[in-house]
Amino acid sequence: YANVKKCSNEGRALMQLDFQQFLMKLEKLTDIRPIPDKEFVETYIKAYYLTENDMECWIKEHREYSTKQLTNLVNICLGTYINKKARQKLLATIDDIDRPKR
C-alpha cells in the first residue's frame, strides 16, 4: 500500500475491502491467530482518510512506519487536497522524526 501512486476515495475503500478479503483467505489457509501485523496494515490504510491536521499528529504518534511509508501517505493522500506549503510542513515533520535514526 505504500507504493500507491494515486488514490481516490473509492480506491481507499477498495484497499480496505481487498485487505479484508486477503485476511479471510489467509485465515482459511493457516491456523495462526491472530494474523501477525494485521493492525499495522489496517492502521496504515485508515491513515489515508486523515485530514491535514490529523495527519501531523498521526505521523508523530506512529513511528513504526518507515520514512517512505509516511512520505507516501502525505504525497498521495493529501497531495491533491493541501497546498505545497502544508505538504512541505508535513514532510519536514517526517524528516525531523527520521533525523535521530541517521
C-alpha positions, 0 to 999 in steps of 0.5 A, a space after each residue: 500500500 505504500 507504493 500507491 501512486 494515486 488514490 481516490 476515495 473509492 480506491 481507499 475503500 477498495 484497499 480496505 475491502 481487498 485487505 479484508 478479503 486477503 485476511 479471510 483467505 489467509 485465515 482459511 489457509 493457516 491456523 495462526 491467530 491472530 494474523 501477525 501485523 494485521 493492525 499495522 496494515 489496517 492502521 496504515 490504510 485508515 491513515 489515508 482518510 486523515 485530514 491535514 491536521 490529523 495527519 501531523 499528529 498521526 505521523 508523530 504518534 506512529 513511528 513504526 512506519 518507515 520514512 517512505 511509508 509516511 512520505 507516501 501517505 502525505 504525497 498521495 493522500 493529501 497531495 491533491 487536497 493541501 497546498 505545497 506549503 502544508 505538504 512541505 510542513 508535513 514532510 519536514 515533520 517526517 524528516 525531523 522524526 527520521 533525523 535521530 535514526 541517521 
